[in-house]
Amino acid sequence: MKELVLSLIAGMAVGILFRFLKLPLPAPPVFSAVLGVFGVYFGGVVLDWIMQNYIK
């Protein structure tokens, strides 16, 4: 849980800094892009799990 809170705080700090400097946000502006990033992460987790449990 601590990692999630720290990640959220760091992300908010970066967003504030980028807006203050009048730069475009370094994040996807649409929800589908966020789901794509999650899918990439989840795919890696699933592959690690498969390799640990089925491929030795």
All heavy atoms as a GROMACS GRO file, in nm:
protein
  433
    1MET      N    1   0.083  -0.120   0.000
    1MET     CA    2   0.000   0.000   0.000
    1MET      C    3   0.087   0.126   0.000
    1MET      O    4   0.054   0.224  -0.064
    1MET     CB    5  -0.092  -0.005   0.122
    1MET     CG    6  -0.189   0.107   0.129
    1MET     SD    7  -0.307   0.092  -0.006
    1MET     CE    8  -0.424   0.211   0.040
    2LYS      N    9   0.200   0.117   0.073
    2LYS     CA   10   0.290   0.232   0.080
    2LYS      C   11   0.342   0.268  -0.059
    2LYS      O   12   0.352   0.386  -0.093
    2LYS     CB   13   0.405   0.200   0.175
    2LYS     CG   14   0.502   0.312   0.194
    2LYS     CD   15   0.613   0.272   0.290
    2LYS     CE   16   0.715   0.381   0.306
    2LYS     NZ   17   0.824   0.343   0.393
    3GLU      N   18   0.375   0.165  -0.140
    3GLU     CA   19   0.424   0.190  -0.276
    3GLU      C   20   0.320   0.264  -0.359
    3GLU      O   21   0.354   0.352  -0.438
    3GLU     CB   22   0.459   0.059  -0.345
    3GLU     CG   23   0.580  -0.009  -0.290
    3GLU     CD   24   0.604  -0.142  -0.358
    3GLU    OE1   25   0.517  -0.188  -0.435
    3GLU    OE2   26   0.710  -0.200  -0.333
    4LEU      N   27   0.193   0.227  -0.344
    4LEU     CA   28   0.088   0.291  -0.422
    4LEU      C   29   0.073   0.438  -0.386
    4LEU      O   30   0.059   0.524  -0.474
    4LEU     CB   31  -0.046   0.219  -0.398
    4LEU     CG   32  -0.054   0.074  -0.446
    4LEU    CD1   33  -0.188   0.013  -0.407
    4LEU    CD2   34  -0.032   0.066  -0.594
    5VAL      N   35   0.077   0.468  -0.257
    5VAL     CA   36   0.064   0.607  -0.212
    5VAL      C   37   0.184   0.689  -0.260
    5VAL      O   38   0.168   0.800  -0.311
    5VAL     CB   39   0.049   0.613  -0.058
    5VAL    CG1   40   0.054   0.756  -0.009
    5VAL    CG2   41  -0.081   0.546  -0.015
    6LEU      N   42   0.304   0.633  -0.245
    6LEU     CA   43   0.424   0.705  -0.291
    6LEU      C   44   0.423   0.725  -0.442
    6LEU      O   45   0.462   0.831  -0.492
    6LEU     CB   46   0.550   0.631  -0.247
    6LEU     CG   47   0.580   0.632  -0.098
    6LEU    CD1   48   0.700   0.544  -0.067
    6LEU    CD2   49   0.602   0.773  -0.047
    7SER      N   50   0.375   0.625  -0.515
    7SER     CA   51   0.366   0.638  -0.660
    7SER      C   52   0.266   0.746  -0.700
    7SER      O   53   0.292   0.826  -0.790
    7SER     CB   54   0.324   0.503  -0.719
    7SER     OG   55   0.306   0.513  -0.857
    8LEU      N   56   0.153   0.750  -0.631
    8LEU     CA   57   0.053   0.854  -0.659
    8LEU      C   58   0.108   0.992  -0.629
    8LEU      O   59   0.092   1.086  -0.708
    8LEU     CB   60  -0.074   0.828  -0.578
    8LEU     CG   61  -0.186   0.929  -0.595
    8LEU    CD1   62  -0.236   0.931  -0.739
    8LEU    CD2   63  -0.300   0.898  -0.500
    9ILE      N   64   0.176   1.007  -0.516
    9ILE     CA   65   0.234   1.137  -0.479
    9ILE      C   66   0.340   1.180  -0.580
    9ILE      O   67   0.344   1.296  -0.624
    9ILE     CB   68   0.291   1.131  -0.336
    9ILE    CG1   69   0.177   1.117  -0.236
    9ILE    CG2   70   0.376   1.255  -0.306
    9ILE    CD1   71   0.222   1.088  -0.095
   10ALA      N   72   0.426   1.086  -0.622
   10ALA     CA   73   0.530   1.119  -0.720
   10ALA      C   74   0.466   1.158  -0.853
   10ALA      O   75   0.509   1.255  -0.917
   10ALA     CB   76   0.623   1.000  -0.739
   11GLY      N   77   0.363   1.085  -0.895
   11GLY     CA   78   0.294   1.118  -1.019
   11GLY      C   79   0.229   1.255  -1.014
   11GLY      O   80   0.235   1.332  -1.110
   12MET      N   81   0.169   1.286  -0.901
   12MET     CA   82   0.106   1.417  -0.886
   12MET      C   83   0.212   1.528  -0.888
   12MET      O   84   0.189   1.634  -0.949
   12MET     CB   85   0.026   1.422  -0.756
   12MET     CG   86  -0.099   1.338  -0.762
   12MET     SD   87  -0.190   1.332  -0.607
   12MET     CE   88  -0.241   1.502  -0.592
   13ALA      N   89   0.326   1.504  -0.825
   13ALA     CA   90   0.433   1.604  -0.825
   13ALA      C   91   0.483   1.629  -0.967
   13ALA      O   92   0.505   1.744  -1.008
   13ALA     CB   93   0.547   1.559  -0.734
   14VAL      N   94   0.499   1.522  -1.045
   14VAL     CA   95   0.544   1.537  -1.184
   14VAL      C   96   0.438   1.613  -1.264
   14VAL      O   97   0.471   1.702  -1.343
   14VAL     CB   98   0.573   1.400  -1.246
   14VAL    CG1   99   0.593   1.410  -1.396
   14VAL    CG2  100   0.696   1.337  -1.181
   15GLY      N  101   0.311   1.579  -1.245
   15GLY     CA  102   0.204   1.649  -1.317
   15GLY      C  103   0.201   1.797  -1.284
   15GLY      O  104   0.187   1.881  -1.373
   16ILE      N  105   0.216   1.831  -1.157
   16ILE     CA  106   0.218   1.971  -1.115
   16ILE      C  107   0.338   2.044  -1.176
   16ILE      O  108   0.325   2.155  -1.228
   16ILE     CB  109   0.220   1.981  -0.961
   16ILE    CG1  110   0.085   1.937  -0.905
   16ILE    CG2  111   0.256   2.122  -0.914
   16ILE    CD1  112   0.083   1.917  -0.755
   17LEU      N  113   0.455   1.978  -1.173
   17LEU     CA  114   0.576   2.039  -1.229
   17LEU      C  115   0.561   2.064  -1.379
   17LEU      O  116   0.594   2.172  -1.428
   17LEU     CB  117   0.698   1.950  -1.202
   17LEU     CG  118   0.830   1.999  -1.260
   17LEU    CD1  119   0.871   2.130  -1.194
   17LEU    CD2  120   0.937   1.894  -1.241
   18PHE      N  121   0.509   1.966  -1.451
   18PHE     CA  122   0.492   1.982  -1.595
   18PHE      C  123   0.392   2.093  -1.627
   18PHE      O  124   0.413   2.170  -1.720
   18PHE     CB  125   0.450   1.850  -1.660
   18PHE     CG  126   0.566   1.765  -1.703
   18PHE    CD1  127   0.653   1.711  -1.609
   18PHE    CD2  128   0.589   1.739  -1.836
   18PHE    CE1  129   0.761   1.633  -1.647
   18PHE    CE2  130   0.696   1.661  -1.876
   18PHE     CZ  131   0.782   1.608  -1.782
   19ARG      N  132   0.283   2.100  -1.553
   19ARG     CA  133   0.185   2.207  -1.576
   19ARG      C  134   0.244   2.343  -1.544
   19ARG      O  135   0.222   2.441  -1.614
   19ARG     CB  136   0.059   2.186  -1.492
   19ARG     CG  137  -0.033   2.086  -1.546
   19ARG     CD  138  -0.092   2.138  -1.676
   19ARG     NE  139  -0.195   2.044  -1.720
   19ARG     CZ  140  -0.240   2.039  -1.842
   19ARG    NH1  141  -0.196   2.121  -1.932
   19ARG    NH2  142  -0.332   1.951  -1.875
   20PHE      N  143   0.322   2.350  -1.436
   20PHE     CA  144   0.386   2.476  -1.396
   20PHE      C  145   0.482   2.524  -1.504
   20PHE      O  146   0.490   2.644  -1.533
   20PHE     CB  147   0.460   2.457  -1.263
   20PHE     CG  148   0.530   2.580  -1.215
   20PHE    CD1  149   0.459   2.686  -1.161
   20PHE    CD2  150   0.668   2.591  -1.225
   20PHE    CE1  151   0.524   2.802  -1.117
   20PHE    CE2  152   0.733   2.705  -1.182
   20PHE     CZ  153   0.662   2.810  -1.127
   21LEU      N  154   0.554   2.430  -1.565
   21LEU     CA  155   0.649   2.465  -1.672
   21LEU      C  156   0.582   2.478  -1.809
   21LEU      O  157   0.649   2.501  -1.909
   21LEU     CB  158   0.760   2.360  -1.678
   21LEU     CG  159   0.849   2.351  -1.554
   21LEU    CD1  160   0.946   2.234  -1.567
   21LEU    CD2  161   0.924   2.481  -1.531
   22LYS      N  162   0.449   2.462  -1.812
   22LYS     CA  163   0.370   2.471  -1.934
   22LYS      C  164   0.415   2.370  -2.040
   22LYS      O  165   0.425   2.400  -2.159
   22LYS     CB  166   0.371   2.612  -1.990
   22LYS     CG  167   0.306   2.713  -1.896
   22LYS     CD  168   0.301   2.849  -1.960
   22LYS     CE  169   0.247   2.960  -1.877
   22LYS     NZ  170   0.181   2.944  -1.757
   23LEU      N  171   0.443   2.247  -1.996
   23LEU     CA  172   0.482   2.138  -2.084
   23LEU      C  173   0.364   2.041  -2.095
   23LEU      O  174   0.280   2.033  -2.006
   23LEU     CB  175   0.603   2.064  -2.026
   23LEU     CG  176   0.732   2.144  -2.014
   23LEU    CD1  177   0.836   2.066  -1.936
   23LEU    CD2  178   0.784   2.177  -2.153
   24PRO      N  179   0.359   1.965  -2.203
   24PRO     CA  180   0.253   1.863  -2.213
   24PRO      C  181   0.276   1.753  -2.110
   24PRO      O  182   0.390   1.719  -2.079
   24PRO     CB  183   0.266   1.810  -2.355
   24PRO     CG  184   0.403   1.848  -2.400
   24PRO     CD  185   0.442   1.970  -2.323
   25LEU      N  186   0.169   1.700  -2.058
   25LEU     CA  187   0.182   1.595  -1.956
   25LEU      C  188   0.244   1.469  -2.017
   25LEU      O  189   0.207   1.428  -2.127
   25LEU     CB  190   0.044   1.561  -1.898
   25LEU     CG  191  -0.021   1.672  -1.817
   25LEU    CD1  192  -0.160   1.629  -1.772
   25LEU    CD2  193   0.063   1.706  -1.697
   26PRO      N  194   0.336   1.406  -1.944
   26PRO     CA  195   0.401   1.286  -1.996
   26PRO      C  196   0.320   1.160  -1.968
   26PRO      O  197   0.371   1.060  -1.917
   26PRO     CB  198   0.533   1.285  -1.920
   26PRO     CG  199   0.498   1.344  -1.788
   26PRO     CD  200   0.395   1.451  -1.820
   27ALA      N  201   0.193   1.166  -1.995
   27ALA     CA  202   0.105   1.053  -1.967
   27ALA      C  203   0.000   1.044  -2.077
   27ALA      O  204  -0.034   1.145  -2.138
   27ALA     CB  205   0.037   1.072  -1.831
   28PRO      N  206  -0.051   0.924  -2.101
   28PRO     CA  207  -0.156   0.912  -2.202
   28PRO      C  208  -0.282   0.984  -2.158
   28PRO      O  209  -0.322   0.972  -2.043
   28PRO     CB  210  -0.179   0.762  -2.214
   28PRO     CG  211  -0.114   0.701  -2.095
   28PRO     CD  212  -0.015   0.798  -2.042
   29PRO      N  213  -0.346   1.059  -2.248
   29PRO     CA  214  -0.462   1.139  -2.209
   29PRO      C  215  -0.593   1.062  -2.207
   29PRO      O  216  -0.694   1.116  -2.167
   29PRO     CB  217  -0.465   1.248  -2.315
   29PRO     CG  218  -0.406   1.184  -2.435
   29PRO     CD  219  -0.302   1.088  -2.383
   30VAL      N  220  -0.593   0.938  -2.252
   30VAL     CA  221  -0.719   0.865  -2.259
   30VAL      C  222  -0.711   0.737  -2.177
   30VAL      O  223  -0.603   0.680  -2.158
   30VAL     CB  224  -0.758   0.832  -2.405
   30VAL    CG1  225  -0.790   0.958  -2.482
   30VAL    CG2  226  -0.649   0.756  -2.474
   31PHE      N  227  -0.826   0.692  -2.131
   31PHE     CA  228  -0.832   0.575  -2.044
   31PHE      C  229  -0.784   0.449  -2.114
   31PHE      O  230  -0.723   0.362  -2.052
   31PHE     CB  231  -0.975   0.558  -1.993
   31PHE     CG  232  -0.990   0.451  -1.890
   31PHE    CD1  233  -0.927   0.463  -1.767
   31PHE    CD2  234  -1.063   0.337  -1.918
   31PHE    CE1  235  -0.940   0.363  -1.672
   31PHE    CE2  236  -1.077   0.238  -1.823
   31PHE     CZ  237  -1.014   0.251  -1.700
   32SER      N  238  -0.809   0.436  -2.243
   32SER     CA  239  -0.767   0.315  -2.314
   32SER      C  240  -0.615   0.302  -2.316
   32SER      O  241  -0.563   0.190  -2.310
   32SER     CB  242  -0.822   0.315  -2.457
   32SER     OG  243  -0.775   0.426  -2.528
   33ALA      N  244  -0.545   0.413  -2.321
   33ALA     CA  245  -0.398   0.407  -2.317
   33ALA      C  246  -0.351   0.360  -2.180
   33ALA      O  247  -0.255   0.284  -2.169
   33ALA     CB  248  -0.339   0.543  -2.350
   34VAL      N  249  -0.418   0.404  -2.075
   34VAL     CA  250  -0.384   0.359  -1.939
   34VAL      C  251  -0.406   0.208  -1.928
   34VAL      O  252  -0.324   0.136  -1.870
   34VAL     CB  253  -0.465   0.436  -1.834
   34VAL    CG1  254  -0.442   0.379  -1.695
   34VAL    CG2  255  -0.429   0.584  -1.838
   35LEU      N  256  -0.517   0.160  -1.984
   35LEU     CA  257  -0.544   0.016  -1.983
   35LEU      C  258  -0.438  -0.060  -2.063
   35LEU      O  259  -0.400  -0.171  -2.026
   35LEU     CB  260  -0.682  -0.013  -2.039
   35LEU     CG  261  -0.798   0.021  -1.948
   35LEU    CD1  262  -0.930  -0.010  -2.016
   35LEU    CD2  263  -0.789  -0.055  -1.818
   36GLY      N  264  -0.388  -0.001  -2.168
   36GLY     CA  265  -0.281  -0.063  -2.246
   36GLY      C  266  -0.154  -0.080  -2.163
   36GLY      O  267  -0.089  -0.185  -2.167
   37VAL      N  268  -0.119   0.023  -2.088
   37VAL     CA  269  -0.002   0.014  -2.000
   37VAL      C  270  -0.024  -0.094  -1.895
   37VAL      O  271   0.065  -0.174  -1.867
   37VAL     CB  272   0.027   0.152  -1.934
   37VAL    CG1  273   0.134   0.139  -1.828
   37VAL    CG2  274   0.068   0.253  -2.039
   38PHE      N  275  -0.142  -0.098  -1.838
   38PHE     CA  276  -0.174  -0.203  -1.740
   38PHE      C  277  -0.164  -0.341  -1.805
   38PHE      O  278  -0.114  -0.435  -1.744
   38PHE     CB  279  -0.313  -0.182  -1.682
   38PHE     CG  280  -0.356  -0.294  -1.592
   38PHE    CD1  281  -0.302  -0.306  -1.465
   38PHE    CD2  282  -0.448  -0.388  -1.635
   38PHE    CE1  283  -0.340  -0.411  -1.382
   38PHE    CE2  284  -0.487  -0.492  -1.553
   38PHE     CZ  285  -0.433  -0.503  -1.426
   39GLY      N  286  -0.212  -0.354  -1.927
   39GLY     CA  287  -0.206  -0.482  -1.998
   39GLY      C  288  -0.063  -0.529  -2.018
   39GLY      O  289  -0.034  -0.648  -2.003
   40VAL      N  290   0.026  -0.438  -2.051
   40VAL     CA  291   0.167  -0.474  -2.068
   40VAL      C  292   0.224  -0.525  -1.936
   40VAL      O  293   0.290  -0.629  -1.930
   40VAL     CB  294   0.249  -0.353  -2.119
   40VAL    CG1  295   0.398  -0.381  -2.113
   40VAL    CG2  296   0.207  -0.318  -2.261
   41TYR      N  297   0.197  -0.456  -1.829
   41TYR     CA  298   0.245  -0.498  -1.697
   41TYR      C  299   0.185  -0.632  -1.657
   41TYR      O  300   0.255  -0.723  -1.614
   41TYR     CB  301   0.212  -0.392  -1.591
   41TYR     CG  302   0.244  -0.438  -1.452
   41TYR    CD1  303   0.375  -0.439  -1.406
   41TYR    CD2  304   0.144  -0.483  -1.366
   41TYR    CE1  305   0.406  -0.484  -1.280
   41TYR    CE2  306   0.173  -0.530  -1.240
   41TYR     CZ  307   0.306  -0.529  -1.196
   41TYR     OH  308   0.334  -0.575  -1.072
   42PHE      N  309   0.054  -0.646  -1.673
   42PHE     CA  310  -0.015  -0.768  -1.634
   42PHE      C  311   0.034  -0.887  -1.717
   42PHE      O  312   0.050  -0.997  -1.665
   42PHE     CB  313  -0.166  -0.750  -1.649
   42PHE     CG  314  -0.246  -0.863  -1.593
   42PHE    CD1  315  -0.245  -0.891  -1.458
   42PHE    CD2  316  -0.323  -0.942  -1.678
   42PHE    CE1  317  -0.319  -0.997  -1.406
   42PHE    CE2  318  -0.398  -1.047  -1.627
   42PHE     CZ  319  -0.395  -1.075  -1.491
   43GLY      N  320   0.059  -0.865  -1.845
   43GLY     CA  321   0.113  -0.972  -1.929
   43GLY      C  322   0.248  -1.021  -1.879
   43GLY      O  323   0.275  -1.141  -1.877
   44GLY      N  324   0.334  -0.930  -1.836
   44GLY     CA  325   0.462  -0.969  -1.780
   44GLY      C  326   0.447  -1.048  -1.652
   44GLY      O  327   0.517  -1.147  -1.629
   45VAL      N  328   0.354  -1.007  -1.568
   45VAL     CA  329   0.329  -1.078  -1.441
   45VAL      C  330   0.277  -1.219  -1.470
   45VAL      O  331   0.320  -1.317  -1.407
   45VAL     CB  332   0.229  -0.999  -1.353
   45VAL    CG1  333   0.184  -1.082  -1.235
   45VAL    CG2  334   0.293  -0.870  -1.306
   46VAL      N  335   0.185  -1.231  -1.564
   46VAL     CA  336   0.129  -1.361  -1.598
   46VAL      C  337   0.238  -1.453  -1.653
   46VAL      O  338   0.248  -1.570  -1.614
   46VAL     CB  339   0.012  -1.348  -1.698
   46VAL    CG1  340  -0.027  -1.482  -1.757
   46VAL    CG2  341  -0.106  -1.282  -1.631
   47LEU      N  342   0.323  -1.402  -1.741
   47LEU     CA  343   0.431  -1.484  -1.796
   47LEU      C  344   0.527  -1.530  -1.687
   47LEU      O  345   0.568  -1.646  -1.685
   47LEU     CB  346   0.507  -1.409  -1.905
   47LEU     CG  347   0.620  -1.488  -1.970
   47LEU    CD1  348   0.566  -1.614  -2.038
   47LEU    CD2  349   0.696  -1.402  -2.068
   48ASP      N  350   0.562  -1.441  -1.594
   48ASP     CA  351   0.648  -1.480  -1.481
   48ASP      C  352   0.583  -1.591  -1.401
   48ASP      O  353   0.649  -1.689  -1.363
   48ASP     CB  354   0.677  -1.361  -1.390
   48ASP     CG  355   0.776  -1.264  -1.450
   48ASP    OD1  356   0.847  -1.302  -1.545
   48ASP    OD2  357   0.780  -1.149  -1.400
   49TRP      N  358   0.453  -1.581  -1.375
   49TRP     CA  359   0.381  -1.682  -1.298
   49TRP      C  360   0.380  -1.817  -1.371
   49TRP      O  361   0.403  -1.921  -1.312
   49TRP     CB  362   0.238  -1.635  -1.271
   49TRP     CG  363   0.158  -1.732  -1.191
   49TRP    CD1  364   0.162  -1.750  -1.057
   49TRP    CD2  365   0.064  -1.826  -1.243
   49TRP    NE1  366   0.075  -1.849  -1.021
   49TRP    CE2  367   0.013  -1.898  -1.134
   49TRP    CE3  368   0.017  -1.855  -1.370
   49TRP    CZ2  369  -0.082  -1.997  -1.149
   49TRP    CZ3  370  -0.077  -1.955  -1.384
   49TRP    CH2  371  -0.126  -2.024  -1.274
   50ILE      N  372   0.355  -1.813  -1.502
   50ILE     CA  373   0.354  -1.936  -1.582
   50ILE      C  374   0.492  -2.001  -1.580
   50ILE      O  375   0.504  -2.122  -1.562
   50ILE     CB  376   0.308  -1.907  -1.726
   50ILE    CG1  377   0.159  -1.873  -1.728
   50ILE    CG2  378   0.337  -2.026  -1.818
   50ILE    CD1  379   0.109  -1.822  -1.862
   51MET      N  380   0.596  -1.922  -1.596
   51MET     CA  381   0.731  -1.977  -1.598
   51MET      C  382   0.770  -2.036  -1.463
   51MET      O  383   0.840  -2.137  -1.458
   51MET     CB  384   0.830  -1.872  -1.645
   51MET     CG  385   0.812  -1.835  -1.792
   51MET     SD  386   0.924  -1.709  -1.850
   51MET     CE  387   1.079  -1.796  -1.845
   52GLN      N  388   0.728  -1.976  -1.355
   52GLN     CA  389   0.760  -2.027  -1.223
   52GLN      C  390   0.684  -2.154  -1.190
   52GLN      O  391   0.734  -2.242  -1.120
   52GLN     CB  392   0.731  -1.923  -1.114
   52GLN     CG  393   0.829  -1.810  -1.114
   52GLN     CD  394   0.794  -1.704  -1.009
   52GLN    OE1  395   0.692  -1.714  -0.943
   52GLN    NE2  396   0.879  -1.604  -0.997
   53ASN      N  397   0.561  -2.167  -1.236
   53ASN     CA  398   0.476  -2.279  -1.198
   53ASN      C  399   0.472  -2.393  -1.299
   53ASN      O  400   0.439  -2.506  -1.260
   53ASN     CB  401   0.333  -2.230  -1.172
   53ASN     CG  402   0.328  -2.141  -1.048
   53ASN    OD1  403   0.372  -2.181  -0.942
   53ASN    ND2  404   0.279  -2.021  -1.066
   54TYR      N  405   0.500  -2.369  -1.424
   54TYR     CA  406   0.484  -2.473  -1.523
   54TYR      C  407   0.610  -2.505  -1.602
   54TYR      O  408   0.622  -2.612  -1.660
   54TYR     CB  409   0.371  -2.436  -1.621
   54TYR     CG  410   0.236  -2.430  -1.552
   54TYR    CD1  411   0.178  -2.308  -1.522
   54TYR    CD2  412   0.170  -2.546  -1.516
   54TYR    CE1  413   0.055  -2.303  -1.458
   54TYR    CE2  414   0.048  -2.542  -1.452
   54TYR     CZ  415  -0.009  -2.420  -1.424
   54TYR     OH  416  -0.129  -2.415  -1.360
   55ILE      N  417   0.702  -2.412  -1.613
   55ILE     CA  418   0.825  -2.433  -1.689
   55ILE      C  419   0.942  -2.429  -1.591
   55ILE      O  420   0.971  -2.324  -1.533
   55ILE     CB  421   0.842  -2.326  -1.799
   55ILE    CG1  422   0.722  -2.328  -1.892
   55ILE    CG2  423   0.971  -2.348  -1.873
   55ILE    CD1  424   0.719  -2.214  -1.993
   56LYS      N  425   1.005  -2.543  -1.575
   56LYS     CA  426   1.115  -2.547  -1.479
   56LYS      C  427   1.244  -2.588  -1.541
   56LYS      O  428   1.265  -2.647  -1.633
   56LYS     CB  429   1.081  -2.641  -1.365
   56LYS     CG  430   0.964  -2.587  -1.288
   56LYS     CD  431   0.940  -2.665  -1.165
   56LYS     CE  432   0.819  -2.601  -1.097
   56LYS     NZ  433   0.800  -2.628  -0.965
   0.00000   0.00000   0.00000
